[in-house]
């Protein structure tokens, strides 16, 4: 009985990773990059440096929360996509409530917390489609991926496609085009505010616990019915791998922002 319990527990943890793991990883990476870049920017430019990108980045960030609230049928009490004059430093917010008895709405807390990753990545891809159609055709190569599992081979493919994409974006032809510079400014602004706040992560954690509990219960029922759900969760993992591939655009532009902010910091403080 004990071995069966541990088996179900391990299986449930793996399947929870299939559903949420890569999304959490992307959120952590963007958070680390974003927080470090914000440190350098505030040291060099003060709070005004953050505000400079807030006009585009904050509405995109909050739209991610808001759309997920509607998708998971939460009660949106109040929202502000951009609030530049608040004295507490909060640039935007979405206040929502949910029925604690609703499994769907409780699971939704996870995706609402992670919402800015979806909206930020979608905004970067849409901007590329509108302003850099040639580069967008390179991005479409991500759709040719056929992931069946997360391994070193698929990761190499993702990084190679990302390098190819950015070679296309920063081509000589694009750099001499006004659309490139418009997209570059917008991409830096959007990527500046994709990182998840502590409140975002706190809200997502509530949904994570519900997702794990639900999967654990489903696995117990599947064991009793002798049903095999492994294929279903592997399909979800494949969707998450696509999300990782698409999110490389967000991670790359966040990294460019980190490099530029660090370069400015070095110049101002004359660090050898």
Secondary structure, DSSP 8 states (H G I E B T S, - for coil): -HHHHHHHHHHHHHHHIIIIIHHHHHHHHHHHHHHHHHHHHHHHHTHHHHHHHHHHHHHHHHHHHHHHHHHTT-EEEEEES--TT-TT----EEEEE--TT-HHHHHHHHHHHTHHHHHHHHHHHHHHHHH-HHHHHHHGGGGG---SS-SHHHHHHHHHHHHHHHHHHT-HHHHTSHHHHHHHHHHHHHHTT-S--HHHHHHHHHHHHHHHHHHHHHHHHHHHHT---HHHHHHHHHHHHHHHHHHHHHHHHHHHHHHHHHHHHHHHHT--
